[in-house]
Structure formats: structure tokens, C-alpha cells
């Protein structure tokens, strides 16, 4: 689960990097028009994964 969340966060980060550097939104370009609801779902999933990813900062990663 942790790797899936990190993968989603990386995809979101790449999309934000493309927006910042090239003013190109990959998600919107793939899911424009009638599939706009899918793009909104993807944004929501990335947001939720990022919120969950915050908890990684506060977990003890050492196994006993």
C-alpha cells in the first residue's frame, strides 16, 4: 500500500512539474472533454494519497 501511495504521489508531482515548467497539464490533456469527471477523480486520488503520505513523516520505520 505504501508503494502504491508513493507512486500516485510521484505521478502527481510529475504532473505539477509539467504544469510549472511547461504550462502543460498531462491529466487534463488525456482526459479532456467528456472525460473531465475522470480527471477530477484522478486529482482527488492524488490529493488523498498525498494526505496519507504525510503520515509517513511521523511513522517509525524501524522494525523491532
Residue pairs with C-beta under 8 A, 6 or more apart in sequence:
2 56
4 49
5 49
5 52
5 53
6 53
8 45
8 46
8 49
9 46
9 49
9 50
9 53
11 46
12 46
12 47
12 49
12 50
14 26
15 25
15 26
15 27
15 46
18 24
18 25
18 26
19 25
27 39
27 42
27 43
28 39
30 39
31 38
31 39
31 42
32 39
